[in-house]
Amino acid sequence: MDAAVQKPSLTEAEQKAKYNTDKLTKRLRHAVGDAINDFNMIEQGDRIMVCMSGGKDSYTMLDILLSLQKSAPIDFELVAVNLDQKQPGFPEHVLPEYLAEQGVEYRIIEEDTYSIVKRVVPDGKTTCGLCSRLRRGILYRVADELGCTKIALGHHREDILETLFLNMFYGGKLKAMPPKLVSDDGKHMVIRPLAYCREKDIERYAAARAFPIIPCNLCGSQPNLQREAVGQMLKDWDKRFPGRLESMFRSLQNVVPSHLADTQRFDFKGLVTQDSPYEDGDTAFDAPELPSQPADHPFAGLSILDSRDKLNGCH
């Protein structure tokens, strides 16, 4: 018998790199699994359209979902969809080759929205708004054609916080980007599995996995300067005040309408005094108490991270 072929041992640097990558992968898997469980994003029998732009976020989203699919306690399908908008210089071979190599079902949709946007939007102006609206309509149509029950987008934690501040600064609304929503026509469910993931973790993961990234500036549009400014503000806060972004994101999940000023969300006009303690009283400046995890919390029971028996407990 031939002697068993031994793999060359890893150097100390390679061992450290592998350890860090494994740790990062585990953190992202749990962040995605937690978001899926918290918002009931994926259910038995779902067919999920994973929207692929060719950027680090969509690659990471697909990769983590494929990993979770193998060990989840429920069965669901994934179909990757890329919209080729006919931007000059778009490397149309990159995504089909990558997706075929991964063995994932995929569709490439060709729609020349680039010409429409360039015709409507003046030169030098950002085309992102119109482009996203056209893209959204096409993706909704394709989701119907493919029989998909959910549409997965690759927005992460910083995207959600950026949207919160953009709405506050420029729209006068306390509104962010929800991890799960129903489309305006009521027919489509949109999910954001990366809602709990940090952008810097996604950047590191994409680099470690060597995804074939497609640049997002092929259209030649001017960047959204407002979003860039808010994004830079968040990065600066994250660097100077560790934990601030985590705290801000938790605030989106711990809203107290009685301590805001929206008369549509809280009956300020009908507010009266009473002889017993008032739960929503003058505790606005008390030290915050972190909520404990209740026994009926989704993580206490079945989790998307749980393994199936048929996989012998392998994650």
N, C-alpha and C positions, 0 to 999 in steps of 0.2 A: 504493500500500500504506500501511496505517496505520502510523504511527511506533510503534516498540516502546515499550510502557509501562514506564517505569523505576520500580523500587521506591524509595521514599524512603530515603535513607541513615540509618543508625542513629546516634544520639547516642553520645557517649563512654561515658555511663553504661549505655546499652542494649548497647553492644558488650562492655563489661565483664561485664554480667549474663549475656549470651549465652555468653561465654567460660567463665565459672564454671559455668554450667548444663551446657555441653557436657563440661567436665572432670569434673563430678560424674556425669553420665550414663555416661561412659566408665569411671569407677571402679566404679560399681555393676554395669555390664555385665560387667566383668572379674571382680568378686567373685562374681557369680552363676555366670558361666562356669567359674571355678575350682572352686567348690563342686560343680557338676554333674560336672565331669571327675574331681575327687578321689574322689567317692563313686559314680560311675557312676549318677547319678540319672535320666538320661534316655537311652533307647535307641531304636534304629530302630523305627518303627511304634508307639511308645507313644501312648496316649490319656490325657492328664493332666487330672484334675479339679482345677481351681484354686479353692480355697475362698475365697470373697469375703465378708468381714464388713462392708465399707464403711469400714474404717479405713485409715490411711496405709500399713500394711505390706502388706495384701492388694492394694491398688491398685498399689503399686510392684512387687510380685511379678508381677502379671499384665502390667504394662506392659513390664517388662524381658524376661519370657518371650516376649511377642509380638515384641519387637525381635529377640531371639536366634533365634526361629523362622524369621525371614526370611533369616537368613544362616548357619544351622547346616548342617553337612555331613550331617545326618541329617534324616529326615522324622518329625515327631510332631505330634499334634493337641492342641489346648487347648479345654477346655470350662469356662467359669466357672460356679460354683454358689454361690448364696446361700441360706441357710436363714432364712426369715422366721419368727421364733419368736413372733410376735404380741405383741411388747412394746408397751405403750401409747405412742403417739407415734412409732412407727417409720415413717419416710418411705419407704413401700414403692415409690414411683415412682422414687426416685433411681437405684438400681442398674440396673433394667431400661432406663431411658433412657440411662444412660451406656454400658452394654454394647452396646446396639443401635447407638449412635452409633459405637462402636469397631469394629463389624462382627464381633464375636467370638460364637461359639456360647455360649449360656448357658441355665441353668435356674434358676428361682426355686422353691424348695421351701417350702411352707407347712405348718408343724407347730406347734401351740400348746403348746410346752414351757413357756412362761412361766407358764401357769396351774398346771401340774404343780409347777414349782419353788416358786411362791408358796404353794402348798398344803402342801408338805412342809417347806420351810425357814422357821424362825421369823422374824418381822419384825426388821429391823435386822441380820441375819446375812448373811454373804456367800453368794451363790447360785452363785458361779463353778464350784465343784467339781461339783455335781449338773448344772448347766447344760451344762458341757463334756462330761460323760459322756453325757447324752442327745443332745447335738449330734453327738458322735462316732459313736454308733450309727446315727443317721439318715444321716450322710454316708457311712458304709460301705455302707449299704443302697443309697443313690443311686448310689454308684460302681459297684456291681454292675449296677444297672438301666441305666446309661449305657455299660457296657462299658469302663470306665476301668481302665487298668493301673497307674496311679500316682495318689496323692492328694497335692497340694502344699499345704503350710501356710506361712503367712507369718511364722514366728518368725525373728528376727534374732540377731545375735551376743550382744547384751545379754540377750535372753530366755534364751539357753543358759547364760550365766554366772550369771544370777539363779537359775536352777534348780539349778545346781551348789552355790551357797552356801545356798540354802534346804534342800537335801538334807543338806548338812553341818551346818548350824546346828540344824535341827529334825527331821531324819530319821536322822541318824547314818550317812549313806551318802555315799560318794564317787561321785556319779552326777549326770549332767547331762541335757541334752536332745539326743539324737543327730540329726545331719543326715539320717539315713536309718534307717528301722526297719521291721520287719514287725509288723503288728497282733497282738494277743493270740490271735486265732483263726487266725492264720497265713495269712489269705487276702488281705490288703491290704498294699501297699507305700506307706509314707508318706515323703515327701521334704520337705526344708526348703531351698529354693534360696537363701534369704536368710541362710543360716547364717554366711557370712563378712562380711555387711554391717553397718556401724555404724548404730546407731539415728539418730544425728544426721545422717548422710548421707540416710537415708530421709526424715527430717522435712524436710530442705531440698529434696529431690527432689519430695516430695508438694506442698510449697508452690509450687515452680516450675511444676509441671504443673497446679496448681490443681484437684486431684482433689476431687470433691464428697464430703467426709468426713462419715460418719454417726457421731455420738457413741456411745461404748460404755457410757454410764451410764443408758440409757433404762429399765433394769429397776428402778432405785432401790436396788439392792443396795449394802451397805456394801463399800468397797474391801478387797482383800486387803492388810491392813496389813503383814504380814510381807514380802510381795513388794515392796510400796512402799518399805519400809525398806531392803531389800537393793538395790533399784534406785537409791535415793538415794545409798547408799554407793558404788555403782559410778560414778555420775555425779560424785560428789565426788572419787573417786580419779582419774577421767579428767581432771578439771580440774586437780587439784593435782600429779598425777604422769603427765604425757603418756607414752603407750606402755605403761602398766601393763595396760590391758585387752587390748591386743594380745599382751603376754607371757603373760597368764593364759590367753587362748584357745589360744595355741600349746601350753601345757602339757597341754591336753586331747588334743593330737595327739602327745604325746611322753611317754607313761606308762612308768615304770620300776617294775614290780611288786616287784622285789627290794629296793627302797628304800621300800616302804610297809610295811604290817603285816597283810596279808590272807593268812592261811594257805591259803585256797582258791585264790588266784591265784599263789602262789609256795610252793615246798616248803622252808620254813624248817627243818622237822624233819629233812629229809634233807640239809641243807647240811653239807658236809665241806670240810676244807682240801685243798689240792693243791700239787704242786711247781711247776706252771706258773702264769703270770699268770691271774688270774680276771677275766673281762670285767665282771662286775657287782660289783666289789669296793668298796673304801672311797673311791670318787670322788664321794661325795655333795656335798662342799663344794668341789670343783674349779670353776674358772671354766667356765660353760656354753659348749658349742660349738654354733653354729648348723648344722644339717644342710645339706649341699649338695644341689642338685637332681640326682638320678640321670638317666642317659641314657634310662632306660626310663620316666621319669616321664610321666604322661598329657599334661602340657603340652608335652613334647618332640615329641609326635607330633600326632595328630588332636585338635582342640579344638572345643568347642561354639561357640567364637568364630570359627572358620574359616568362610570364605564358600563357598557352592556355586558351581560353575562357571556354573550357569544364571542366577546373579545377577550375573555378570561381576565378581565380587570385591567387590561393594558390601556394606558392613556396615550 
